[in-house]
Amino acid sequence: MENGHVKYFTFAAIDVDKDQHVGGDNHGSKIIVAPFDGERFDYETGIE
């Protein structure tokens, strides 16, 4: 959050089921950051 508004969302993703992921294998995880205009959202929905 910045200045009381959401600026982005973060998600974690992996290419196998969590119980199949072990250290040192070929599978990898990624962090996805999605920008979000929280100030505009708050304005449009009447949240202050």
PDBQT receptor file of N, H, CA, C and O in Angstrom, charges set to zero:
ATOM      1  N   MET A   1       0.839  -1.170   0.000  1.00  0.00    +0.000 N 
ATOM      2  CA  MET A   1       0.000   0.000   0.000  1.00  0.00    +0.000 C 
ATOM      3  C   MET A   1       0.886   1.236   0.000  1.00  0.00    +0.000 C 
ATOM      4  O   MET A   1       1.953   1.269   0.613  1.00  0.00    +0.000 OA
ATOM      5  N   GLU A   2       0.414   2.235  -0.698  1.00  0.00    +0.000 N 
ATOM      6  H   GLU A   2      -0.452   2.209  -1.197  1.00  0.00    +0.000 HD
ATOM      7  CA  GLU A   2       1.083   3.531  -0.701  1.00  0.00    +0.000 C 
ATOM      8  C   GLU A   2       0.018   4.602  -0.536  1.00  0.00    +0.000 C 
ATOM      9  O   GLU A   2      -0.978   4.621  -1.260  1.00  0.00    +0.000 OA
ATOM     10  N   ASN A   3       0.235   5.487   0.418  1.00  0.00    +0.000 N 
ATOM     11  H   ASN A   3       1.043   5.471   1.006  1.00  0.00    +0.000 HD
ATOM     12  CA  ASN A   3      -0.715   6.575   0.686  1.00  0.00    +0.000 C 
ATOM     13  C   ASN A   3      -2.143   6.057   0.895  1.00  0.00    +0.000 C 
ATOM     14  O   ASN A   3      -3.109   6.709   0.500  1.00  0.00    +0.000 OA
ATOM     15  N   GLY A   4      -2.264   4.893   1.515  1.00  0.00    +0.000 N 
ATOM     16  H   GLY A   4      -1.479   4.364   1.836  1.00  0.00    +0.000 HD
ATOM     17  CA  GLY A   4      -3.575   4.333   1.830  1.00  0.00    +0.000 C 
ATOM     18  C   GLY A   4      -4.283   3.630   0.686  1.00  0.00    +0.000 C 
ATOM     19  O   GLY A   4      -5.458   3.286   0.818  1.00  0.00    +0.000 OA
ATOM     20  N   HIS A   5      -3.600   3.404  -0.442  1.00  0.00    +0.000 N 
ATOM     21  H   HIS A   5      -2.646   3.683  -0.550  1.00  0.00    +0.000 HD
ATOM     22  CA  HIS A   5      -4.209   2.755  -1.598  1.00  0.00    +0.000 C 
ATOM     23  C   HIS A   5      -3.378   1.548  -2.026  1.00  0.00    +0.000 C 
ATOM     24  O   HIS A   5      -2.148   1.575  -1.966  1.00  0.00    +0.000 OA
ATOM     25  N   VAL A   6      -4.061   0.494  -2.457  1.00  0.00    +0.000 N 
ATOM     26  H   VAL A   6      -5.060   0.473  -2.506  1.00  0.00    +0.000 HD
ATOM     27  CA  VAL A   6      -3.379  -0.689  -2.985  1.00  0.00    +0.000 C 
ATOM     28  C   VAL A   6      -2.701  -0.302  -4.295  1.00  0.00    +0.000 C 
ATOM     29  O   VAL A   6      -3.311   0.344  -5.148  1.00  0.00    +0.000 OA
ATOM     30  N   LYS A   7      -1.446  -0.694  -4.451  1.00  0.00    +0.000 N 
ATOM     31  H   LYS A   7      -0.951  -1.218  -3.758  1.00  0.00    +0.000 HD
ATOM     32  CA  LYS A   7      -0.690  -0.371  -5.671  1.00  0.00    +0.000 C 
ATOM     33  C   LYS A   7      -0.422  -1.602  -6.524  1.00  0.00    +0.000 C 
ATOM     34  O   LYS A   7      -0.219  -1.476  -7.731  1.00  0.00    +0.000 OA
ATOM     35  N   TYR A   8      -0.418  -2.790  -5.926  1.00  0.00    +0.000 N 
ATOM     36  H   TYR A   8      -0.584  -2.893  -4.945  1.00  0.00    +0.000 HD
ATOM     37  CA  TYR A   8      -0.170  -4.013  -6.688  1.00  0.00    +0.000 C 
ATOM     38  C   TYR A   8      -0.601  -5.222  -5.875  1.00  0.00    +0.000 C 
ATOM     39  O   TYR A   8      -0.781  -5.141  -4.660  1.00  0.00    +0.000 OA
ATOM     40  N   PHE A   9      -0.763  -6.338  -6.560  1.00  0.00    +0.000 N 
ATOM     41  H   PHE A   9      -0.617  -6.404  -7.547  1.00  0.00    +0.000 HD
ATOM     42  CA  PHE A   9      -1.023  -7.627  -5.938  1.00  0.00    +0.000 C 
ATOM     43  C   PHE A   9       0.157  -8.531  -6.259  1.00  0.00    +0.000 C 
ATOM     44  O   PHE A   9       0.746  -8.421  -7.335  1.00  0.00    +0.000 OA
ATOM     45  N   THR A  10       0.506  -9.413  -5.350  1.00  0.00    +0.000 N 
ATOM     46  H   THR A  10       0.028  -9.503  -4.476  1.00  0.00    +0.000 HD
ATOM     47  CA  THR A  10       1.540 -10.401  -5.626  1.00  0.00    +0.000 C 
ATOM     48  C   THR A  10       0.939 -11.795  -5.539  1.00  0.00    +0.000 C 
ATOM     49  O   THR A  10       0.100 -12.077  -4.683  1.00  0.00    +0.000 OA
ATOM     50  N   PHE A  11       1.382 -12.653  -6.436  1.00  0.00    +0.000 N 
ATOM     51  H   PHE A  11       2.063 -12.424  -7.132  1.00  0.00    +0.000 HD
ATOM     52  CA  PHE A  11       0.936 -14.045  -6.495  1.00  0.00    +0.000 C 
ATOM     53  C   PHE A  11       2.169 -14.930  -6.602  1.00  0.00    +0.000 C 
ATOM     54  O   PHE A  11       3.187 -14.524  -7.163  1.00  0.00    +0.000 OA
ATOM     55  N   ALA A  12       2.074 -16.126  -6.068  1.00  0.00    +0.000 N 
ATOM     56  H   ALA A  12       1.247 -16.455  -5.612  1.00  0.00    +0.000 HD
ATOM     57  CA  ALA A  12       3.145 -17.108  -6.214  1.00  0.00    +0.000 C 
ATOM     58  C   ALA A  12       2.609 -18.253  -7.065  1.00  0.00    +0.000 C 
ATOM     59  O   ALA A  12       1.475 -18.695  -6.885  1.00  0.00    +0.000 OA
ATOM     60  N   ALA A  13       3.434 -18.728  -7.992  1.00  0.00    +0.000 N 
ATOM     61  H   ALA A  13       4.356 -18.369  -8.138  1.00  0.00    +0.000 HD
ATOM     62  CA  ALA A  13       3.030 -19.811  -8.876  1.00  0.00    +0.000 C 
ATOM     63  C   ALA A  13       4.166 -20.820  -8.978  1.00  0.00    +0.000 C 
ATOM     64  O   ALA A  13       5.341 -20.459  -8.907  1.00  0.00    +0.000 OA
ATOM     65  N   ILE A  14       3.805 -22.081  -9.145  1.00  0.00    +0.000 N 
ATOM     66  H   ILE A  14       2.851 -22.374  -9.203  1.00  0.00    +0.000 HD
ATOM     67  CA  ILE A  14       4.797 -23.141  -9.316  1.00  0.00    +0.000 C 
ATOM     68  C   ILE A  14       4.268 -24.112 -10.363  1.00  0.00    +0.000 C 
ATOM     69  O   ILE A  14       3.055 -24.243 -10.529  1.00  0.00    +0.000 OA
ATOM     70  N   ASP A  15       5.161 -24.793 -11.067  1.00  0.00    +0.000 N 
ATOM     71  H   ASP A  15       6.146 -24.687 -10.932  1.00  0.00    +0.000 HD
ATOM     72  CA  ASP A  15       4.746 -25.639 -12.178  1.00  0.00    +0.000 C 
ATOM     73  C   ASP A  15       4.449 -27.094 -11.805  1.00  0.00    +0.000 C 
ATOM     74  O   ASP A  15       4.226 -27.915 -12.695  1.00  0.00    +0.000 OA
ATOM     75  N   VAL A  16       4.441 -27.430 -10.531  1.00  0.00    +0.000 N 
ATOM     76  H   VAL A  16       4.622 -26.763  -9.808  1.00  0.00    +0.000 HD
ATOM     77  CA  VAL A  16       4.058 -28.767 -10.060  1.00  0.00    +0.000 C 
ATOM     78  C   VAL A  16       3.229 -28.613  -8.788  1.00  0.00    +0.000 C 
ATOM     79  O   VAL A  16       3.198 -27.540  -8.185  1.00  0.00    +0.000 OA
ATOM     80  N   ASP A  17       2.559 -29.689  -8.385  1.00  0.00    +0.000 N 
ATOM     81  H   ASP A  17       2.584 -30.561  -8.875  1.00  0.00    +0.000 HD
ATOM     82  CA  ASP A  17       1.859 -29.660  -7.103  1.00  0.00    +0.000 C 
ATOM     83  C   ASP A  17       2.862 -29.426  -5.987  1.00  0.00    +0.000 C 
ATOM     84  O   ASP A  17       4.003 -29.884  -6.050  1.00  0.00    +0.000 OA
ATOM     85  N   LYS A  18       2.423 -28.715  -4.975  1.00  0.00    +0.000 N 
ATOM     86  H   LYS A  18       1.496 -28.343  -4.924  1.00  0.00    +0.000 HD
ATOM     87  CA  LYS A  18       3.331 -28.335  -3.887  1.00  0.00    +0.000 C 
ATOM     88  C   LYS A  18       4.008 -29.544  -3.245  1.00  0.00    +0.000 C 
ATOM     89  O   LYS A  18       5.188 -29.478  -2.899  1.00  0.00    +0.000 OA
ATOM     90  N   ASP A  19       3.280 -30.640  -3.082  1.00  0.00    +0.000 N 
ATOM     91  H   ASP A  19       2.321 -30.694  -3.363  1.00  0.00    +0.000 HD
ATOM     92  CA  ASP A  19       3.869 -31.816  -2.424  1.00  0.00    +0.000 C 
ATOM     93  C   ASP A  19       4.894 -32.537  -3.307  1.00  0.00    +0.000 C 
ATOM     94  O   ASP A  19       5.611 -33.409  -2.816  1.00  0.00    +0.000 OA
ATOM     95  N   GLN A  20       4.980 -32.195  -4.593  1.00  0.00    +0.000 N 
ATOM     96  H   GLN A  20       4.398 -31.486  -4.992  1.00  0.00    +0.000 HD
ATOM     97  CA  GLN A  20       5.956 -32.801  -5.497  1.00  0.00    +0.000 C 
ATOM     98  C   GLN A  20       7.215 -31.942  -5.638  1.00  0.00    +0.000 C 
ATOM     99  O   GLN A  20       8.190 -32.373  -6.255  1.00  0.00    +0.000 OA
ATOM    100  N   HIS A  21       7.202 -30.766  -5.087  1.00  0.00    +0.000 N 
ATOM    101  H   HIS A  21       6.411 -30.416  -4.586  1.00  0.00    +0.000 HD
ATOM    102  CA  HIS A  21       8.349 -29.857  -5.212  1.00  0.00    +0.000 C 
ATOM    103  C   HIS A  21       9.364 -30.146  -4.120  1.00  0.00    +0.000 C 
ATOM    104  O   HIS A  21       9.048 -30.095  -2.932  1.00  0.00    +0.000 OA
ATOM    105  N   VAL A  22      10.583 -30.448  -4.536  1.00  0.00    +0.000 N 
ATOM    106  H   VAL A  22      10.839 -30.489  -5.501  1.00  0.00    +0.000 HD
ATOM    107  CA  VAL A  22      11.683 -30.672  -3.585  1.00  0.00    +0.000 C 
ATOM    108  C   VAL A  22      12.877 -29.827  -4.035  1.00  0.00    +0.000 C 
ATOM    109  O   VAL A  22      12.993 -29.473  -5.208  1.00  0.00    +0.000 OA
ATOM    110  N   GLY A  23      13.730 -29.523  -3.118  1.00  0.00    +0.000 N 
ATOM    111  H   GLY A  23      13.635 -29.810  -2.165  1.00  0.00    +0.000 HD
ATOM    112  CA  GLY A  23      14.899 -28.716  -3.444  1.00  0.00    +0.000 C 
ATOM    113  C   GLY A  23      15.814 -29.387  -4.452  1.00  0.00    +0.000 C 
ATOM    114  O   GLY A  23      15.988 -30.605  -4.415  1.00  0.00    +0.000 OA
ATOM    115  N   GLY A  24      16.397 -28.614  -5.348  1.00  0.00    +0.000 N 
ATOM    116  H   GLY A  24      16.255 -27.625  -5.378  1.00  0.00    +0.000 HD
ATOM    117  CA  GLY A  24      17.361 -29.131  -6.303  1.00  0.00    +0.000 C 
ATOM    118  C   GLY A  24      16.765 -29.808  -7.526  1.00  0.00    +0.000 C 
ATOM    119  O   GLY A  24      17.505 -30.399  -8.313  1.00  0.00    +0.000 OA
ATOM    120  N   ASP A  25      15.457 -29.740  -7.712  1.00  0.00    +0.000 N 
ATOM    121  H   ASP A  25      14.856 -29.260  -7.073  1.00  0.00    +0.000 HD
ATOM    122  CA  ASP A  25      14.857 -30.353  -8.903  1.00  0.00    +0.000 C 
ATOM    123  C   ASP A  25      14.750 -29.317 -10.029  1.00  0.00    +0.000 C 
ATOM    124  O   ASP A  25      15.188 -28.177  -9.870  1.00  0.00    +0.000 OA
ATOM    125  N   ASN A  26      14.175 -29.710 -11.148  1.00  0.00    +0.000 N 
ATOM    126  H   ASN A  26      13.820 -30.635 -11.277  1.00  0.00    +0.000 HD
ATOM    127  CA  ASN A  26      14.079 -28.816 -12.308  1.00  0.00    +0.000 C 
ATOM    128  C   ASN A  26      12.869 -27.889 -12.250  1.00  0.00    +0.000 C 
ATOM    129  O   ASN A  26      12.699 -27.042 -13.127  1.00  0.00    +0.000 OA
ATOM    130  N   HIS A  27      12.047 -28.033 -11.252  1.00  0.00    +0.000 N 
ATOM    131  H   HIS A  27      12.185 -28.720 -10.539  1.00  0.00    +0.000 HD
ATOM    132  CA  HIS A  27      10.834 -27.230 -11.174  1.00  0.00    +0.000 C 
ATOM    133  C   HIS A  27      11.144 -25.892 -10.520  1.00  0.00    +0.000 C 
ATOM    134  O   HIS A  27      12.039 -25.781  -9.682  1.00  0.00    +0.000 OA
ATOM    135  N   GLY A  28      10.403 -24.907 -10.913  1.00  0.00    +0.000 N 
ATOM    136  H   GLY A  28       9.676 -24.997 -11.594  1.00  0.00    +0.000 HD
ATOM    137  CA  GLY A  28      10.659 -23.589 -10.363  1.00  0.00    +0.000 C 
ATOM    138  C   GLY A  28       9.378 -22.863 -10.018  1.00  0.00    +0.000 C 
ATOM    139  O   GLY A  28       8.301 -23.166 -10.531  1.00  0.00    +0.000 OA
ATOM    140  N   SER A  29       9.529 -21.914  -9.149  1.00  0.00    +0.000 N 
ATOM    141  H   SER A  29      10.404 -21.669  -8.732  1.00  0.00    +0.000 HD
ATOM    142  CA  SER A  29       8.395 -21.080  -8.771  1.00  0.00    +0.000 C 
ATOM    143  C   SER A  29       8.636 -19.679  -9.306  1.00  0.00    +0.000 C 
ATOM    144  O   SER A  29       9.769 -19.283  -9.580  1.00  0.00    +0.000 OA
ATOM    145  N   LYS A  30       7.569 -18.959  -9.443  1.00  0.00    +0.000 N 
ATOM    146  H   LYS A  30       6.650 -19.282  -9.220  1.00  0.00    +0.000 HD
ATOM    147  CA  LYS A  30       7.638 -17.589  -9.931  1.00  0.00    +0.000 C 
ATOM    148  C   LYS A  30       6.805 -16.698  -9.027  1.00  0.00    +0.000 C 
ATOM    149  O   LYS A  30       5.803 -17.132  -8.459  1.00  0.00    +0.000 OA
ATOM    150  N   ILE A  31       7.221 -15.471  -8.903  1.00  0.00    +0.000 N 
ATOM    151  H   ILE A  31       8.035 -15.119  -9.365  1.00  0.00    +0.000 HD
ATOM    152  CA  ILE A  31       6.438 -14.453  -8.217  1.00  0.00    +0.000 C 
ATOM    153  C   ILE A  31       5.894 -13.531  -9.299  1.00  0.00    +0.000 C 
ATOM    154  O   ILE A  31       6.648 -13.008 -10.120  1.00  0.00    +0.000 OA
ATOM    155  N   ILE A  32       4.590 -13.337  -9.293  1.00  0.00    +0.000 N 
ATOM    156  H   ILE A  32       3.978 -13.762  -8.626  1.00  0.00    +0.000 HD
ATOM    157  CA  ILE A  32       3.933 -12.487 -10.277  1.00  0.00    +0.000 C 
ATOM    158  C   ILE A  32       3.441 -11.234  -9.564  1.00  0.00    +0.000 C 
ATOM    159  O   ILE A  32       2.731 -11.320  -8.562  1.00  0.00    +0.000 OA
ATOM    160  N   VAL A  33       3.819 -10.079 -10.080  1.00  0.00    +0.000 N 
ATOM    161  H   VAL A  33       4.396 -10.009 -10.894  1.00  0.00    +0.000 HD
ATOM    162  CA  VAL A  33       3.387  -8.810  -9.511  1.00  0.00    +0.000 C 
ATOM    163  C   VAL A  33       2.467  -8.140 -10.526  1.00  0.00    +0.000 C 
ATOM    164  O   VAL A  33       2.873  -7.846 -11.651  1.00  0.00    +0.000 OA
ATOM    165  N   ALA A  34       1.223  -7.904 -10.114  1.00  0.00    +0.000 N 
ATOM    166  H   ALA A  34       0.893  -8.143  -9.201  1.00  0.00    +0.000 HD
ATOM    167  CA  ALA A  34       0.231  -7.277 -10.993  1.00  0.00    +0.000 C 
ATOM    168  C   ALA A  34      -0.059  -5.867 -10.489  1.00  0.00    +0.000 C 
ATOM    169  O   ALA A  34      -0.533  -5.694  -9.367  1.00  0.00    +0.000 OA
ATOM    170  N   PRO A  35       0.223  -4.863 -11.311  1.00  0.00    +0.000 N 
ATOM    171  CA  PRO A  35      -0.070  -3.493 -10.884  1.00  0.00    +0.000 C 
ATOM    172  C   PRO A  35      -1.572  -3.278 -10.736  1.00  0.00    +0.000 C 
ATOM    173  O   PRO A  35      -2.371  -3.912 -11.424  1.00  0.00    +0.000 OA
ATOM    174  N   PHE A  36      -1.941  -2.387  -9.839  1.00  0.00    +0.000 N 
ATOM    175  H   PHE A  36      -1.291  -1.872  -9.279  1.00  0.00    +0.000 HD
ATOM    176  CA  PHE A  36      -3.352  -2.125  -9.565  1.00  0.00    +0.000 C 
ATOM    177  C   PHE A  36      -3.511  -0.656  -9.208  1.00  0.00    +0.000 C 
ATOM    178  O   PHE A  36      -2.752  -0.124  -8.397  1.00  0.00    +0.000 OA
ATOM    179  N   ASP A  37      -4.482  -0.010  -9.801  1.00  0.00    +0.000 N 
ATOM    180  H   ASP A  37      -5.099  -0.442 -10.459  1.00  0.00    +0.000 HD
ATOM    181  CA  ASP A  37      -4.743   1.399  -9.521  1.00  0.00    +0.000 C 
ATOM    182  C   ASP A  37      -5.744   1.504  -8.370  1.00  0.00    +0.000 C 
ATOM    183  O   ASP A  37      -6.932   1.744  -8.586  1.00  0.00    +0.000 OA
ATOM    184  N   GLY A  38      -5.252   1.322  -7.161  1.00  0.00    +0.000 N 
ATOM    185  H   GLY A  38      -4.287   1.126  -6.985  1.00  0.00    +0.000 HD
ATOM    186  CA  GLY A  38      -6.107   1.361  -5.985  1.00  0.00    +0.000 C 
ATOM    187  C   GLY A  38      -6.743   2.710  -5.743  1.00  0.00    +0.000 C 
ATOM    188  O   GLY A  38      -7.859   2.787  -5.227  1.00  0.00    +0.000 OA
ATOM    189  N   GLU A  39      -6.057   3.767  -6.104  1.00  0.00    +0.000 N 
ATOM    190  H   GLU A  39      -5.151   3.705  -6.523  1.00  0.00    +0.000 HD
ATOM    191  CA  GLU A  39      -6.631   5.101  -5.921  1.00  0.00    +0.000 C 
ATOM    192  C   GLU A  39      -7.874   5.258  -6.796  1.00  0.00    +0.000 C 
ATOM    193  O   GLU A  39      -8.898   5.768  -6.341  1.00  0.00    +0.000 OA
ATOM    194  N   ARG A  40      -7.783   4.827  -8.030  1.00  0.00    +0.000 N 
ATOM    195  H   ARG A  40      -6.951   4.413  -8.399  1.00  0.00    +0.000 HD
ATOM    196  CA  ARG A  40      -8.937   4.904  -8.942  1.00  0.00    +0.000 C 
ATOM    197  C   ARG A  40     -10.057   3.975  -8.471  1.00  0.00    +0.000 C 
ATOM    198  O   ARG A  40     -11.229   4.349  -8.501  1.00  0.00    +0.000 OA
ATOM    199  N   PHE A  41      -9.698   2.771  -8.037  1.00  0.00    +0.000 N 
ATOM    200  H   PHE A  41      -8.745   2.467  -8.013  1.00  0.00    +0.000 HD
ATOM    201  CA  PHE A  41     -10.691   1.818  -7.525  1.00  0.00    +0.000 C 
ATOM    202  C   PHE A  41     -11.435   2.410  -6.340  1.00  0.00    +0.000 C 
ATOM    203  O   PHE A  41     -12.663   2.340  -6.281  1.00  0.00    +0.000 OA
ATOM    204  N   ASP A  42     -10.711   2.987  -5.404  1.00  0.00    +0.000 N 
ATOM    205  H   ASP A  42      -9.714   3.044  -5.452  1.00  0.00    +0.000 HD
ATOM    206  CA  ASP A  42     -11.340   3.595  -4.244  1.00  0.00    +0.000 C 
ATOM    207  C   ASP A  42     -12.263   4.730  -4.649  1.00  0.00    +0.000 C 
ATOM    208  O   ASP A  42     -13.353   4.874  -4.095  1.00  0.00    +0.000 OA
ATOM    209  N   TYR A  43     -11.835   5.536  -5.612  1.00  0.00    +0.000 N 
ATOM    210  H   TYR A  43     -10.949   5.419  -6.062  1.00  0.00    +0.000 HD
ATOM    211  CA  TYR A  43     -12.656   6.643  -6.102  1.00  0.00    +0.000 C 
ATOM    212  C   TYR A  43     -13.941   6.124  -6.738  1.00  0.00    +0.000 C 
ATOM    213  O   TYR A  43     -15.024   6.634  -6.450  1.00  0.00    +0.000 OA
ATOM    214  N   GLU A  44     -13.832   5.118  -7.598  1.00  0.00    +0.000 N 
ATOM    215  H   GLU A  44     -12.952   4.704  -7.832  1.00  0.00    +0.000 HD
ATOM    216  CA  GLU A  44     -14.975   4.570  -8.316  1.00  0.00    +0.000 C 
ATOM    217  C   GLU A  44     -15.975   3.868  -7.389  1.00  0.00    +0.000 C 
ATOM    218  O   GLU A  44     -17.176   3.874  -7.658  1.00  0.00    +0.000 OA
ATOM    219  N   THR A  45     -15.488   3.269  -6.309  1.00  0.00    +0.000 N 
ATOM    220  H   THR A  45     -14.512   3.265  -6.091  1.00  0.00    +0.000 HD
ATOM    221  CA  THR A  45     -16.364   2.527  -5.402  1.00  0.00    +0.000 C 
ATOM    222  C   THR A  45     -16.801   3.346  -4.193  1.00  0.00    +0.000 C 
ATOM    223  O   THR A  45     -17.579   2.867  -3.368  1.00  0.00    +0.000 OA
ATOM    224  N   GLY A  46     -16.308   4.571  -4.084  1.00  0.00    +0.000 N 
ATOM    225  H   GLY A  46     -15.675   4.960  -4.754  1.00  0.00    +0.000 HD
ATOM    226  CA  GLY A  46     -16.706   5.444  -2.985  1.00  0.00    +0.000 C 
ATOM    227  C   GLY A  46     -16.015   5.169  -1.672  1.00  0.00    +0.000 C 
ATOM    228  O   GLY A  46     -16.462   5.637  -0.625  1.00  0.00    +0.000 OA
ATOM    229  N   ILE A  47     -14.932   4.417  -1.708  1.00  0.00    +0.000 N 
ATOM    230  H   ILE A  47     -14.568   4.036  -2.558  1.00  0.00    +0.000 HD
ATOM    231  CA  ILE A  47     -14.151   4.132  -0.498  1.00  0.00    +0.000 C 
ATOM    232  C   ILE A  47     -13.187   5.282  -0.259  1.00  0.00    +0.000 C 
ATOM    233  O   ILE A  47     -12.498   5.724  -1.178  1.00  0.00    +0.000 OA
ATOM    234  N   GLU A  48     -13.139   5.757   0.958  1.00  0.00    +0.000 N 
ATOM    235  H   GLU A  48     -13.699   5.398   1.705  1.00  0.00    +0.000 HD
ATOM    236  CA  GLU A  48     -12.210   6.853   1.263  1.00  0.00    +0.000 C 
ATOM    237  C   GLU A  48     -11.286   6.482   2.384  1.00  0.00    +0.000 C 
ATOM    238  O   GLU A  48     -10.437   7.283   2.775  1.00  0.00    +0.000 OA
TER     239      GLU A  48
